[in-house]
Amino acid sequence: MPEMDSLPLLPQSGPRLVGIARLASHGESVRQGHEVEYFTLPVRSLLNRCVSKRQMPFTWTINPYRGCEFACKYCYARYTHEFMEMRNGIEFEQKIYAKQHAADLLRQELRRVKTGEQIAIGTATDPYQPIEKKLEITRAILQEFARHSGFELGIVTKSAMVSRDVDLLREISQHNRICVNLTVTTVDPDLARILEPRAPRPDLRLEALRKLRHAGIRAGVICAPVLPGITDAPRQLEAVVCGAAEAKASHIHANPLFLKPCSAAVFLPFLKENFPELVADYEKRFKDRAFLPAAYRKRISELFAQFRVKYRIQRDSGWEQETRQQSGEEQLALFG
């Protein structure tokens, strides 16, 4: 990475910054464009242990970046910037951090991973941020995994850029277990542009899925989040399953909207502007709660069970619980 002047993001007066907030304050500017800035983030560790009272499908998480340029209006991970003393939810999509020396850190830390412990890549921030084309942090991480055997890996992404690494993914799969999950909220490109302004189009994601499957890589679709009154009509959900089946997805599952307060602070104003007729319904559904009622989740689950039978597609990827409805404490365990 080219040498640059340090650009502190946080004020130098006030309470003394510690931990990730202090590290973030010393980040160096990498790129700026359409109100998005990237900064380097010096970190001491790449592997983050997932600690939860409930059994999770993975033990470790890796997030090569913090913050996400895709600007999905419903994103549940916005509050991770609060760890860096950034409490405006919009900053999650405007100030993005690239972790320095990620592959070197991983090389040192892999000895901590025991046989049978699964590693999830991209649980909080998409590992294929647009600047990944230049920085290749995620690719360097995959190159490190390609040197090893016996690991169980999962990747979650909205980006078609994952197909760039098909060579590495094939190499990794020869001696490790790996699964790629592409998130597809809707196959309607116009609706996707409203909900996910800077994410790759749904058809590009499905084409990337097709390429992965053609290469023999285990890959499928997460239809998430399912948004009441916006993307949850049976015909809309079936279209996603149909698209996944046509791309030869090995699996598909769905996950309803999870709305934490920091996410609601961005999502509800967005709703008022774009879907004003739904505001009262959402305020009622999410009053004093972050999750949709069990009855709603059951309806979505039953719909997908029917669609999977119709399109002869599996549910179980081995990673289907990655984005399941979790408590706030469990969500915190995902981020590193």
C-alpha positions as CSV (number, residue, x, y, z in Angstrom):
1,M,0.0,0.0,0.0
2,P,1.4,3.4,-0.9
3,E,2.8,5.6,1.8
4,M,0.4,8.3,2.9
5,D,0.0,11.0,5.5
6,S,-1.9,10.1,8.6
7,L,-5.4,11.5,8.6
8,P,-7.1,11.3,12.1
9,L,-10.8,10.8,11.8
10,L,-11.7,11.4,15.4
11,P,-11.4,14.6,17.5
12,Q,-8.2,14.8,19.5
13,S,-9.9,16.4,22.5
14,G,-12.4,14.8,24.8
15,P,-12.2,11.3,26.4
16,R,-9.1,9.3,25.8
17,L,-9.7,6.8,23.0
18,V,-8.9,3.1,23.6
19,G,-9.0,-0.2,21.7
20,I,-10.4,-0.2,18.2
21,A,-11.4,3.5,18.5
22,R,-7.8,4.5,19.1
23,L,-6.5,2.4,16.2
24,A,-9.2,3.9,13.9
25,S,-8.1,7.4,14.8
26,H,-4.7,6.7,13.3
27,G,-6.0,5.4,10.0
28,E,-4.5,6.7,6.8
29,S,-6.7,7.8,3.9
30,V,-6.6,5.4,1.0
31,R,-9.3,6.7,-1.4
32,Q,-12.2,9.1,-1.5
33,G,-15.2,9.3,-3.9
34,H,-18.9,9.9,-3.9
35,E,-18.8,10.7,-0.2
36,V,-17.0,7.5,0.6
37,E,-13.6,7.4,2.2
38,Y,-11.4,4.4,2.9
39,F,-8.8,4.3,5.7
40,T,-6.2,1.8,6.7
41,L,-6.9,0.2,10.1
42,P,-3.9,-1.2,12.0
43,V,-5.2,-4.2,13.9
44,R,-3.5,-6.7,16.2
45,S,-5.7,-9.7,15.3
46,L,-7.7,-10.8,12.3
47,L,-9.5,-13.9,13.7
48,N,-12.3,-13.0,16.0
49,R,-13.7,-15.8,18.3
50,C,-17.5,-16.0,18.1
51,V,-18.8,-16.2,21.7
52,S,-22.4,-17.1,22.2
53,K,-24.7,-18.7,24.7
54,R,-26.4,-20.5,21.8
55,Q,-24.6,-23.0,19.6
56,M,-23.4,-21.2,16.4
57,P,-22.4,-22.9,13.1
58,F,-19.0,-21.2,13.2
59,T,-16.3,-20.6,15.9
60,W,-14.3,-17.8,14.2
61,T,-15.1,-14.8,12.1
62,I,-13.0,-12.7,9.7
63,N,-13.9,-9.3,8.4
64,P,-11.2,-7.8,6.2
65,Y,-13.0,-4.5,6.2
66,R,-15.1,-2.5,8.7
67,G,-17.9,-0.5,7.2
68,C,-19.5,-1.2,3.8
69,E,-19.8,0.9,0.7
70,F,-22.9,-0.9,-0.6
71,A,-25.1,1.3,1.6
72,C,-27.9,-1.2,2.1
73,K,-30.7,0.7,3.9
74,Y,-31.6,-2.3,6.2
75,C,-28.0,-3.2,7.2
76,Y,-27.9,-4.6,10.7
77,A,-24.1,-4.1,11.1
78,R,-24.1,-0.3,11.3
79,Y,-23.6,-0.3,15.0
80,T,-20.2,-1.8,14.7
81,H,-18.8,1.7,13.9
82,E,-20.0,2.6,17.4
83,F,-17.0,0.6,18.7
84,M,-14.9,3.3,17.0
85,E,-16.9,6.1,18.6
86,M,-18.8,6.8,15.4
87,R,-22.5,6.9,16.3
88,N,-24.0,8.3,13.1
89,G,-25.3,5.2,11.3
90,I,-24.5,6.8,7.9
91,E,-20.8,6.8,8.7
92,F,-20.8,3.0,8.3
93,E,-21.2,3.5,4.6
94,Q,-19.1,6.6,4.3
95,K,-15.9,5.8,6.3
96,I,-14.6,2.3,5.6
97,Y,-11.6,0.7,7.1
98,A,-9.2,-1.7,5.4
99,K,-7.3,-3.9,7.8
100,Q,-3.6,-3.8,7.4
101,H,-1.3,-6.9,7.2
102,A,-4.4,-9.2,7.2
103,A,-2.7,-12.2,5.6
104,D,0.3,-12.0,7.8
105,L,-1.8,-11.8,10.9
106,L,-3.9,-14.8,9.7
107,R,-0.7,-16.8,9.1
108,Q,0.2,-16.3,12.8
109,E,-3.2,-16.9,14.2
110,L,-4.3,-20.1,12.3
111,R,-2.6,-22.2,14.9
112,R,-5.4,-21.2,17.3
113,V,-8.0,-22.9,15.1
114,K,-8.8,-26.5,16.2
115,T,-10.0,-29.3,14.0
116,G,-13.7,-28.9,13.3
117,E,-13.9,-25.2,14.2
118,Q,-15.5,-23.3,11.3
119,I,-14.4,-19.9,10.1
120,A,-16.9,-17.4,8.5
121,I,-15.6,-14.6,6.3
122,G,-17.8,-11.5,5.9
123,T,-20.2,-11.7,8.8
124,A,-20.3,-7.9,9.4
125,T,-18.8,-6.3,6.3
126,D,-18.8,-7.6,2.8
127,P,-15.3,-8.9,2.1
128,Y,-15.5,-7.8,-1.5
129,Q,-15.7,-4.0,-1.1
130,P,-15.1,-2.1,-4.4
131,I,-11.6,-1.2,-3.2
132,E,-10.8,-4.9,-3.0
133,K,-10.0,-4.7,-6.7
134,K,-7.0,-2.5,-5.7
135,L,-6.1,-3.7,-2.2
136,E,-6.8,-7.4,-2.6
137,I,-7.0,-8.0,1.1
138,T,-9.6,-10.7,0.8
139,R,-7.6,-12.4,-2.0
140,A,-4.5,-12.4,0.2
141,I,-6.5,-14.0,2.9
142,L,-7.7,-16.7,0.5
143,Q,-4.1,-17.2,-0.7
144,E,-3.1,-17.9,2.8
145,F,-5.9,-20.5,3.2
146,A,-4.8,-22.1,0.0
147,R,-1.5,-23.0,1.7
148,H,-3.3,-25.0,4.4
149,S,-5.6,-28.0,4.7
150,G,-8.3,-29.2,7.0
151,F,-10.1,-25.9,7.5
152,E,-13.9,-25.3,7.3
153,L,-14.6,-22.0,5.6
154,G,-17.7,-20.0,4.7
155,I,-17.9,-16.7,2.7
156,V,-20.9,-14.3,2.7
157,T,-21.0,-11.6,0.0
158,K,-23.3,-9.5,-2.2
159,S,-20.5,-8.9,-4.7
160,A,-20.0,-10.5,-8.1
161,M,-16.2,-9.9,-7.5
162,V,-16.1,-13.2,-5.7
163,S,-15.9,-14.9,-9.1
164,R,-12.5,-13.2,-9.5
165,D,-11.1,-15.6,-7.0
166,V,-12.6,-18.8,-8.5
167,D,-9.0,-20.1,-9.0
168,L,-8.2,-19.8,-5.3
169,L,-11.6,-21.1,-4.2
170,R,-11.0,-24.2,-6.2
171,E,-7.5,-24.6,-4.8
172,I,-8.8,-24.2,-1.3
173,S,-11.6,-26.7,-1.8
174,Q,-9.2,-29.4,-2.7
175,H,-7.9,-29.6,0.8
176,N,-10.5,-27.7,2.9
177,R,-14.3,-27.5,3.1
178,I,-15.5,-24.2,1.7
179,C,-18.9,-22.7,0.9
180,V,-19.8,-19.4,-0.7
181,N,-23.2,-17.7,0.1
182,L,-24.3,-14.9,-2.2
183,T,-27.0,-12.6,-0.7
184,V,-29.9,-11.8,-3.0
185,T,-32.7,-9.7,-1.4
186,T,-34.7,-9.4,-4.7
187,V,-34.1,-10.1,-8.4
188,D,-35.9,-6.9,-9.3
189,P,-33.0,-4.5,-10.3
190,D,-35.0,-1.3,-9.8
191,L,-36.1,-2.4,-6.3
192,A,-32.5,-3.6,-5.5
193,R,-31.1,-0.2,-6.5
194,I,-33.5,1.5,-4.0
195,L,-32.7,-0.9,-1.2
196,E,-29.0,-1.5,-1.9
197,P,-27.8,1.7,-3.8
198,R,-24.2,0.7,-4.4
199,A,-24.3,-3.1,-4.3
200,P,-23.8,-5.1,-7.5
201,R,-27.0,-5.9,-9.4
202,P,-28.8,-9.1,-8.5
203,D,-28.3,-10.6,-11.9
204,L,-24.5,-10.1,-11.6
205,R,-24.5,-11.9,-8.3
206,L,-26.4,-14.8,-9.8
207,E,-24.0,-14.9,-12.7
208,A,-21.1,-15.0,-10.2
209,L,-22.9,-17.9,-8.5
210,R,-23.2,-19.7,-11.8
211,K,-19.5,-19.4,-12.4
212,L,-18.7,-20.7,-9.0
213,R,-20.9,-23.7,-9.4
214,H,-19.5,-24.4,-12.9
215,A,-16.1,-24.5,-11.2
216,G,-17.4,-27.1,-8.8
217,I,-17.4,-24.8,-5.8
218,R,-20.2,-25.2,-3.2
219,A,-22.2,-22.0,-3.4
220,G,-25.7,-20.9,-2.8
221,V,-28.0,-18.0,-2.0
222,I,-29.2,-16.3,1.2
223,C,-32.4,-14.4,0.5
224,A,-32.0,-11.8,3.2
225,P,-33.4,-9.8,4.6
226,V,-37.0,-10.5,3.7
227,L,-38.7,-7.1,4.1
228,P,-42.4,-7.1,5.0
229,G,-44.5,-5.4,2.3
230,I,-41.5,-4.8,0.1
231,T,-39.9,-8.1,-0.9
232,D,-42.0,-10.7,0.9
233,A,-44.8,-11.4,-1.7
234,P,-44.7,-15.1,-2.6
235,R,-44.1,-14.3,-6.3
236,Q,-41.1,-12.1,-5.3
237,L,-39.6,-14.8,-3.1
238,E,-40.2,-17.5,-5.6
239,A,-38.4,-15.4,-8.3
240,V,-35.3,-15.4,-6.0
241,V,-35.5,-19.2,-5.6
242,C,-36.0,-19.7,-9.3
243,G,-33.0,-17.5,-10.1
244,A,-30.9,-19.5,-7.7
245,A,-32.0,-22.8,-9.2
246,E,-31.2,-21.6,-12.7
247,A,-27.7,-20.6,-11.5
248,K,-27.4,-24.2,-10.1
249,A,-27.2,-23.1,-6.5
250,S,-26.4,-25.9,-4.1
251,H,-28.7,-24.4,-1.5
252,I,-30.9,-21.5,-0.5
253,H,-32.5,-20.2,2.7
254,A,-34.2,-17.0,3.8
255,N,-33.9,-14.7,6.8
256,P,-36.4,-12.0,7.8
257,L,-35.4,-8.4,8.6
258,F,-33.5,-7.8,11.8
259,L,-33.7,-4.1,12.9
260,K,-31.5,-2.8,15.6
261,P,-32.0,0.8,16.9
262,C,-29.0,2.1,15.0
263,S,-30.3,0.5,11.8
264,A,-33.8,1.7,12.4
265,A,-32.4,5.3,12.6
266,V,-31.4,4.9,8.9
267,F,-34.1,2.5,7.7
268,L,-37.2,4.2,9.0
269,P,-36.5,7.6,7.4
270,F,-35.7,5.7,4.2
271,L,-39.1,4.0,4.5
272,K,-40.9,7.3,5.0
273,E,-39.4,8.6,1.8
274,N,-39.8,5.6,-0.4
275,F,-42.6,3.5,1.1
276,P,-44.6,5.9,3.3
277,E,-47.7,3.6,3.3
278,L,-45.6,1.0,5.3
279,V,-44.3,3.2,8.0
280,A,-47.2,2.6,10.5
281,D,-46.9,-1.2,9.9
282,Y,-43.2,-1.3,10.5
283,E,-43.4,0.9,13.6
284,K,-46.0,-1.6,15.0
285,R,-44.0,-4.7,14.0
286,F,-40.7,-3.4,15.5
287,K,-42.0,-1.6,18.5
288,D,-39.8,-2.5,21.4
289,R,-38.2,-5.4,19.5
290,A,-35.5,-6.0,16.9
291,F,-37.1,-9.2,15.4
292,L,-40.2,-9.9,13.5
293,P,-42.8,-12.1,15.3
294,A,-42.4,-15.9,15.2
295,A,-45.5,-16.3,13.1
296,Y,-44.0,-14.2,10.3
297,R,-40.7,-16.1,10.4
298,K,-42.7,-19.4,10.3
299,R,-44.6,-18.2,7.2
300,I,-41.4,-17.3,5.3
301,S,-39.8,-20.6,6.4
302,E,-42.8,-22.6,5.1
303,L,-42.8,-20.7,1.8
304,F,-39.2,-21.5,1.2
305,A,-39.7,-25.1,2.1
306,Q,-42.3,-25.3,-0.7
307,F,-40.1,-23.5,-3.2
308,R,-37.1,-25.7,-2.5
309,V,-39.2,-28.8,-3.2
310,K,-40.6,-27.2,-6.4
311,Y,-37.1,-26.2,-7.7
312,R,-35.3,-29.2,-6.3
313,I,-32.8,-27.2,-4.3
314,Q,-31.5,-27.8,-0.8
315,R,-31.6,-25.8,2.3
316,D,-28.6,-27.1,4.2
317,S,-25.3,-25.5,3.3
318,G,-23.7,-26.2,6.6
319,W,-23.8,-22.4,7.0
320,E,-27.5,-21.7,6.9
321,Q,-27.5,-20.3,10.5
322,E,-24.9,-17.6,9.7
323,T,-27.6,-14.9,9.5
324,R,-30.3,-16.5,11.5
325,Q,-32.2,-14.4,14.0
326,Q,-29.9,-14.0,16.9
327,S,-30.0,-12.0,20.1
328,G,-28.0,-8.7,20.4
329,E,-25.3,-10.5,22.3
330,E,-24.9,-13.1,19.6
331,Q,-24.7,-10.4,16.9
332,L,-21.9,-8.7,18.8
333,A,-19.9,-12.0,18.7
334,L,-19.8,-11.8,14.9
335,F,-17.8,-8.7,14.5
336,G,-14.0,-8.4,14.3
